[in-house]
């Protein structure tokens, strides 16, 4: 008999009755009325040409065919149940899953200390692997499973039909220069901001950054003497030069006390940025992914 010749719901009914040997208890277990259950059992008996269960001393005893059927059916239904619920259950205390991230040095710096501190306490067997973010959005690697998450940097809400995200940090910018910069005795003005040479941070080699774009809206430009991919290395390059650097304020709130620098508000209106964690829709329903995303939200 082919599967398409039988209502598979009747096999669930059969399994319940085989386990409980009582129509009333089995019907309650699968949320059917007793009359509906009895009607389904009658259909199954007719389809298989066997009584399947015979009432003996008020107990529904299985026939030989029912025993044979249950031998194959019960583990099959258990496997189906496990398959349907596998992605819904995740125990971080026992899991040894590996999460794979792509991130820049700054997004690592902003998230990983808090995240790793918590994970090592509540999920000590979980492994985190971080690789350098070579592309702004490596969609193909998210699809293939080579990556689970991308830690990203954005100035605007990004819309995609396949990539989802959540924001864990929003921050502003500041401009820094070495202490006692000879051109900044009276503060940082738009004129000396434009006339001084700059360090530009460009993780993927972009020739224009957010500062350049906003200067351009005013018909202005700047001279970039040094371009770097690393946010964390950039502050050290101005300590013995007259270059200035505009960068996320969070970096300076953590490093500034160790550096001989002066901190200024940029003389142009630069919108705040967001740090986001991105994932592919293919993995959105994974219980492990949902757990990690919720943890990031709680920590940040």
Secondary structure, DSSP 4 states (H G I P E B T S, - for coil): --GGGS-THHHHHHHHHHHH--HHHHHHHTT--HHHHHHHHHHHHHHHTS--EEEETTEEEE-HHHHHHHHHHHHHHHHHHHHHHGGG---TTT---EEEEEE-HHHHHHHHHHHHHHHHHH-TT-EEEEEE--STT-HHHHHHTS-SEEEEEESS----SSEEEEEEEEE-EEEEEETT-TT-TT---HHHHHHSEEEEE-TT--S--HHHHHHHTTT---EEEEEES-HHHHGGGGTTSS-EEEEEHHHHHHHGGGS-EEEE--SS----EEEEEEEEGGGTT-HHHHHHHHHHHHH-
